Amino acid sequence: MELSETLSEIDHLDTDERECIENCVRAVEVCEWCADECLGDEGMEKCARLCRDVADVASLNARFMARDSNYSTQLAEVCAGVSEECSEECERHDDDHCQLCADVLEDCVESCRNMVA
């Protein structure tokens, strides 16, 4: 079953919340990949650390939203902030994995900010 199909089964989620969860899951996947690619490359330590931070926070945010936690809004704000910082760091690097990561994170930032608004 696709993630979007699974999310459609969760009654309390609206369209924007489903989109945010999907964007957070994509952020987790691309950040884990990007961090792994950065490991061992000189000058990529900050990128790898931020990617790992995003992967952890975005995963937690998706889980909090899925269970309708009272802390979802606060966590979405944190997720947007760390994702934005990571996206800016990834944009500084020419590697394909960093560029793709930055693109995916822009969607995550936007959808998390919509959850805060």
C-alpha angles and dihedrals in degrees: 000000000000119000091245090054091050092048091050088064093060103092101200095057121096124204095270092050092050090050091050092052091049091049091048091051090050089049091053092051097046094042093052089051094045093048091050091050091049095052112110095013113120113244094017098095095102091049092050093048094049091047090053090049091052092047091054097042096042091050091050091046092053091050093048091050093048091055094042094241119190087231097056095104094052092046092048088056091052090046092052091050098049092041091053092050091048092048090053091050093048091050088062091065127073095212114119092231091055093047092049090046091053091051094050092046092056088064091047092051092049096048093045091050088052088056091053095047 
